[in-house]
Amino acid sequence: MYKFKGKEYPCCASLTMGLIGGKWKTVILFYLRNTTLRYNELRKKMPTVTERTLSLQLKALEEDGIINRKVYTSKPPLKVEYSLTALGKTLIPVVQSIADWGVYTVKENEAIATKV
């Protein structure tokens, strides 16, 4: 049994998927892997996600210590930026492998479709 932030997971893989699983968390991490982005920049990169879902996923990633949320209040309008924490940066190879596998799978399926 693995414990992380008060939650229990039956194995290490379920812990990882508990933190980054779901439709949007990995997408968020993919876009933050090389840069810091503002909320609206993330929203533009993911046009099919609802604002509520994006906000909830960002909040969950922040609570788990995967991303950092920085609010600039010095002058209006309010500016909020998101970046990976040190823990979040350790997920870059995992997220990149997931992305690479997706590209590979699409290419393989295209090759199979053309052979038929």
N, C-alpha and C positions, 0 to 999 in steps of 0.2 A: 504494500500500500504506500502511495506517495502523497504527501501533504504539501500544499502550496497555498499560502494566503488564506488559511482556514478551510480550504476545500480538500477533500480526499479523492484520489484517483487510483484505480486498480492497477495501472501500469504506467510506465514513463511515456508511452505513445499517447495514452488517453490524456495525460497531463498536457502534453504539447498540443494536441488537438483541442483540448479545453481552452487553451489560451489563444490559439490562432485559427481554430476551426470556424466553420460557417462560411457563408457566401462572400462577405465583405471584408473581414479582418485581414485575410491574406492579400486582398487587393490593396487595402490601405498600406500594409507593410511593403508591398511591391513598389508602390509609388513613393514611399518615404525612404526606401533603401539607400538612395544616393543624395537626398536633398531634404531640406526643410520646406514645408508647404503650408500655406494659409488654408483655412477652411474652404473658402470659395474655390481655390485652386484644386483642392481634392475633389470638391463637388463637380467641377467641370470635367475632371478626368473620369468620373464615374456618373455619367448622366442618368443612368437608370436607377440609381439608389435614391430612396426618399431621404429628405432632410432629417426626419426623425430617426431612421435607421442609421444613417451616417453618424449622427450625434451620439446615439446609444453605443455604436461600435467603437467610436473614438473614446468615449467615456470608459468602456470596459477595458480597452487596451491601456488606457492611462491608469486605471485602478490596479491593473495587473503589473504595472511597472514596465510595460513594453514601449510606450510612447510618452513623450514629454509634451505638455501643453503650456505654451508661454503666452501670456496676455500682456499686450502693450496698452497702457492707459494714459500715456503722457499727453496725447492729443487725440481728439475725435477724428475720424471714427475709430471705434475699438478695433484693434488688430490682434488676431489670435493665430499663432503658428504652432505647427506640430512637427516633431522630429522624433527619431528613434533614441531611446535611452541606451546606455551601455548594454543592458540586458537585451533590448530590442535589436541592437546591432549583431548580437550573436545569432539571430535568426536569419540574417541576410543569406548565408549559404543555403539554408533550408528553403526559404522563399524563392531563391534563384533556381534551385533544383526543381521545385514545383513548376515554375514558369518554363524552364527548359523542357521538362517532361511534357507540358502542354503543347509546346511548339513541335516536339518530336511526334507526339500522338496525332496532331493535325496533319503533319507531313506524311506520316505512315498511312493514314486513312485516305489521303489524296492519292497516294501511290497505289493502294489497293483498289480504289474506285476506278482508276484509269486502266488497271489490268483486267477488270471484269468486262 
